[in-house]
Amino acid sequence: MAERPSRIDTTQGGAALLPLTYGFDVDGKIASIADNGGVRNFTCDPTLQLTGGGYASARFRRRGGSSPG
């Protein structure tokens, strides 16, 4: 299997806009994606059908740019 990138950074003028970090399971399927909003996890059944997904952790910003807590 070809090597897959584990991180992709979207930039503009040298500033990072959206860093994405990918985690893979033993079969090479994407198991998680981490971005500025948190970590999304994915699960598949033996037929490789997506069976679940969601944020394990999430960070949200209030209007005005302040972070809660």
VMD Tcl script that builds the backbone (N, CA, C; Angstrom):
set m [mol new atoms 207]
animate dup $m
set s [atomselect $m all]
$s set {name element resname resid chain x y z} {
  {N N MET 1 A 0.841 -1.169 0.000}
  {CA C MET 1 A 0.000 0.000 0.000}
  {C C MET 1 A 0.892 1.240 0.000}
  {N N ALA 2 A 0.514 2.219 -0.798}
  {CA C ALA 2 A 1.279 3.463 -0.857}
  {C C ALA 2 A 1.159 4.227 0.450}
  {N N GLU 3 A 2.210 4.957 0.775}
  {CA C GLU 3 A 2.168 5.779 1.990}
  {C C GLU 3 A 1.173 6.905 1.813}
  {N N ARG 4 A 0.439 7.183 2.869}
  {CA C ARG 4 A -0.550 8.256 2.837}
  {C C ARG 4 A -0.059 9.410 3.691}
  {N N PRO 5 A -0.411 10.622 3.294}
  {CA C PRO 5 A -0.024 11.756 4.152}
  {C C PRO 5 A -0.800 11.699 5.463}
  {N N SER 6 A -0.138 11.998 6.559}
  {CA C SER 6 A -0.824 12.003 7.851}
  {C C SER 6 A -1.173 13.420 8.281}
  {N N ARG 7 A -0.710 14.413 7.526}
  {CA C ARG 7 A -1.016 15.802 7.861}
  {C C ARG 7 A -1.078 16.632 6.582}
  {N N ILE 8 A -2.086 17.491 6.516}
  {CA C ILE 8 A -2.236 18.423 5.414}
  {C C ILE 8 A -2.502 19.794 6.019}
  {N N ASP 9 A -1.723 20.778 5.626}
  {CA C ASP 9 A -1.902 22.148 6.114}
  {C C ASP 9 A -2.374 23.025 4.971}
  {N N THR 10 A -3.478 23.721 5.175}
  {CA C THR 10 A -3.958 24.704 4.224}
  {C C THR 10 A -3.447 26.059 4.696}
  {N N THR 11 A -2.713 26.752 3.833}
  {CA C THR 11 A -2.113 28.027 4.225}
  {C C THR 11 A -2.467 29.117 3.227}
  {N N GLN 12 A -2.333 30.345 3.687}
  {CA C GLN 12 A -2.482 31.504 2.815}
  {C C GLN 12 A -1.453 32.526 3.257}
  {N N GLY 13 A -0.572 32.886 2.366}
  {CA C GLY 13 A 0.468 33.853 2.689}
  {C C GLY 13 A 1.362 33.403 3.832}
  {N N GLY 14 A 1.565 32.107 3.967}
  {CA C GLY 14 A 2.421 31.581 5.029}
  {C C GLY 14 A 1.701 31.330 6.341}
  {N N ALA 15 A 0.455 31.779 6.476}
  {CA C ALA 15 A -0.314 31.565 7.711}
  {C C ALA 15 A -1.153 30.300 7.578}
  {N N ALA 16 A -1.112 29.463 8.599}
  {CA C ALA 16 A -1.902 28.231 8.598}
  {C C ALA 16 A -3.372 28.571 8.772}
  {N N LEU 17 A -4.204 28.103 7.836}
  {CA C LEU 17 A -5.645 28.317 7.924}
  {C C LEU 17 A -6.357 27.108 8.510}
  {N N LEU 18 A -5.981 25.925 8.048}
  {CA C LEU 18 A -6.646 24.718 8.523}
  {C C LEU 18 A -5.677 23.545 8.503}
  {N N PRO 19 A -5.077 23.219 9.638}
  {CA C PRO 19 A -4.246 22.014 9.697}
  {C C PRO 19 A -5.136 20.790 9.930}
  {N N LEU 20 A -4.926 19.741 9.162}
  {CA C LEU 20 A -5.655 18.483 9.322}
  {C C LEU 20 A -4.653 17.368 9.592}
  {N N THR 21 A -4.898 16.592 10.634}
  {CA C THR 21 A -4.055 15.448 10.954}
  {C C THR 21 A -4.912 14.191 10.886}
  {N N TYR 22 A -4.456 13.204 10.123}
  {CA C TYR 22 A -5.210 11.975 9.902}
  {C C TYR 22 A -4.612 10.824 10.699}
  {N N GLY 23 A -5.490 9.990 11.257}
  {CA C GLY 23 A -5.079 8.749 11.910}
  {C C GLY 23 A -5.673 7.584 11.141}
  {N N PHE 24 A -4.912 6.520 10.969}
  {CA C PHE 24 A -5.356 5.371 10.187}
  {C C PHE 24 A -5.427 4.122 11.051}
  {N N ASP 25 A -6.346 3.210 10.714}
  {CA C ASP 25 A -6.408 1.936 11.421}
  {C C ASP 25 A -5.428 0.953 10.770}
  {N N VAL 26 A -5.407 -0.279 11.251}
  {CA C VAL 26 A -4.437 -1.259 10.739}
  {C C VAL 26 A -4.695 -1.628 9.275}
  {N N ASP 27 A -5.924 -1.396 8.789}
  {CA C ASP 27 A -6.256 -1.696 7.397}
  {C C ASP 27 A -6.013 -0.518 6.463}
  {N N GLY 28 A -5.528 0.612 7.022}
  {CA C GLY 28 A -5.241 1.774 6.203}
  {C C GLY 28 A -6.414 2.706 5.985}
  {N N LYS 29 A -7.542 2.438 6.660}
  {CA C LYS 29 A -8.694 3.330 6.552}
  {C C LYS 29 A -8.537 4.482 7.530}
  {N N ILE 30 A -9.086 5.649 7.156}
  {CA C ILE 30 A -9.037 6.789 8.065}
  {C C ILE 30 A -9.873 6.477 9.294}
  {N N ALA 31 A -9.248 6.562 10.468}
  {CA C ALA 31 A -9.941 6.300 11.733}
  {C C ALA 31 A -10.245 7.586 12.482}
  {N N SER 32 A -9.471 8.642 12.199}
  {CA C SER 32 A -9.700 9.912 12.878}
  {C C SER 32 A -9.152 11.063 12.049}
  {N N ILE 33 A -9.749 12.225 12.247}
  {CA C ILE 33 A -9.272 13.467 11.640}
  {C C ILE 33 A -9.285 14.523 12.737}
  {N N ALA 34 A -8.146 15.158 12.957}
  {CA C ALA 34 A -8.052 16.235 13.941}
  {C C ALA 34 A -7.919 17.557 13.202}
  {N N ASP 35 A -8.715 18.535 13.616}
  {CA C ASP 35 A -8.623 19.875 13.047}
  {C C ASP 35 A -8.785 20.883 14.176}
  {N N ASN 36 A -8.935 22.148 13.830}
  {CA C ASN 36 A -9.069 23.183 14.854}
  {C C ASN 36 A -10.312 23.006 15.722}
  {N N GLY 37 A -11.296 22.241 15.259}
  {CA C GLY 37 A -12.527 22.043 16.002}
  {C C GLY 37 A -12.496 20.867 16.949}
  {N N GLY 38 A -11.495 20.016 16.847}
  {CA C GLY 38 A -11.407 18.839 17.710}
  {C C GLY 38 A -11.006 17.609 16.916}
  {N N VAL 39 A -11.344 16.447 17.438}
  {CA C VAL 39 A -10.990 15.176 16.808}
  {C C VAL 39 A -12.272 14.442 16.418}
  {N N ARG 40 A -12.377 14.065 15.148}
  {CA C ARG 40 A -13.497 13.258 14.671}
  {C C ARG 40 A -13.017 11.826 14.542}
  {N N ASN 41 A -13.776 10.894 15.089}
  {CA C ASN 41 A -13.445 9.475 14.998}
  {C C ASN 41 A -14.457 8.769 14.114}
  {N N PHE 42 A -13.998 7.760 13.384}
  {CA C PHE 42 A -14.842 7.017 12.473}
  {C C PHE 42 A -14.692 5.525 12.751}
  {N N THR 43 A -15.787 4.780 12.604}
  {CA C THR 43 A -15.739 3.329 12.734}
  {C C THR 43 A -16.424 2.703 11.524}
  {N N CYS 44 A -15.924 1.532 11.131}
  {CA C CYS 44 A -16.482 0.799 9.991}
  {C C CYS 44 A -16.756 -0.639 10.405}
  {N N ASP 45 A -17.710 -1.264 9.726}
  {CA C ASP 45 A -17.977 -2.679 9.973}
  {C C ASP 45 A -17.058 -3.519 9.076}
  {N N PRO 46 A -17.126 -4.858 9.174}
  {CA C PRO 46 A -16.227 -5.706 8.373}
  {C C PRO 46 A -16.384 -5.544 6.860}
  {N N THR 47 A -17.527 -5.006 6.402}
  {CA C THR 47 A -17.712 -4.794 4.962}
  {C C THR 47 A -17.241 -3.405 4.534}
  {N N LEU 48 A -16.581 -2.681 5.452}
  {CA C LEU 48 A -16.016 -1.359 5.224}
  {C C LEU 48 A -17.072 -0.263 5.098}
  {N N GLN 49 A -18.274 -0.530 5.565}
  {CA C GLN 49 A -19.312 0.496 5.592}
  {C C GLN 49 A -19.139 1.343 6.847}
  {N N LEU 50 A -19.276 2.642 6.705}
  {CA C LEU 50 A -19.167 3.551 7.842}
  {C C LEU 50 A -20.304 3.266 8.817}
  {N N THR 51 A -19.971 3.023 10.078}
  {CA C THR 51 A -20.986 2.725 11.083}
  {C C THR 51 A -21.083 3.781 12.166}
  {N N GLY 52 A -20.114 4.662 12.245}
  {CA C GLY 52 A -20.176 5.698 13.261}
  {C C GLY 52 A -19.166 6.787 12.998}
  {N N GLY 53 A -19.446 7.929 13.568}
  {CA C GLY 53 A -18.529 9.046 13.440}
  {C C GLY 53 A -18.994 10.179 14.327}
  {N N GLY 54 A -18.062 10.964 14.775}
  {CA C GLY 54 A -18.425 12.099 15.598}
  {C C GLY 54 A -17.200 12.706 16.243}
  {N N TYR 55 A -17.405 13.807 16.914}
  {CA C TYR 55 A -16.320 14.498 17.596}
  {C C TYR 55 A -16.078 13.878 18.966}
  {N N ALA 56 A -14.845 13.476 19.211}
  {CA C ALA 56 A -14.467 12.992 20.537}
  {C C ALA 56 A -14.233 14.174 21.459}
  {N N SER 57 A -13.730 15.246 20.907}
  {CA C SER 57 A -13.513 16.483 21.661}
  {C C SER 57 A -13.823 17.627 20.719}
  {N N ALA 58 A -14.389 18.662 21.245}
  {CA C ALA 58 A -14.717 19.797 20.393}
  {C C ALA 58 A -14.445 21.088 21.141}
  {N N ARG 59 A -13.937 22.047 20.421}
  {CA C ARG 59 A -13.708 23.379 20.970}
  {C C ARG 59 A -14.503 24.355 20.129}
  {N N PHE 60 A -15.277 25.170 20.773}
  {CA C PHE 60 A -16.086 26.141 20.063}
  {C C PHE 60 A -15.726 27.532 20.531}
  {N N ARG 61 A -15.848 28.468 19.629}
  {CA C ARG 61 A -15.576 29.869 19.967}
  {C C ARG 61 A -16.884 30.624 20.025}
  {N N ARG 62 A -17.018 31.428 21.047}
  {CA C ARG 62 A -18.164 32.324 21.130}
  {C C ARG 62 A -17.947 33.473 20.162}
  {N N ARG 63 A -19.034 34.123 19.796}
  {CA C ARG 63 A -18.902 35.314 18.948}
  {C C ARG 63 A -18.025 36.322 19.675}
  {N N GLY 64 A -17.173 36.950 18.942}
  {CA C GLY 64 A -16.252 37.896 19.551}
  {C C GLY 64 A -14.870 37.293 19.756}
  {N N GLY 65 A -14.733 35.967 19.458}
  {CA C GLY 65 A -13.430 35.340 19.468}
  {C C GLY 65 A -12.929 34.799 20.796}
  {N N SER 66 A -13.716 34.877 21.864}
  {CA C SER 66 A -13.228 34.342 23.135}
  {C C SER 66 A -13.604 32.873 23.255}
  {N N SER 67 A -12.718 32.078 23.803}
  {CA C SER 67 A -12.970 30.658 24.015}
  {C C SER 67 A -13.651 30.451 25.352}
  {N N PRO 68 A -14.636 29.536 25.417}
  {CA C PRO 68 A -15.277 29.260 26.697}
  {C C PRO 68 A -14.332 28.578 27.657}
  {N N GLY 69 A -14.557 28.781 28.916}
  {CA C GLY 69 A -13.821 28.111 29.986}
  {C C GLY 69 A -12.410 28.446 30.035}
}
mol reanalyze $m
mol bondsrecalc $m
mol representation Tube
mol addrep $m
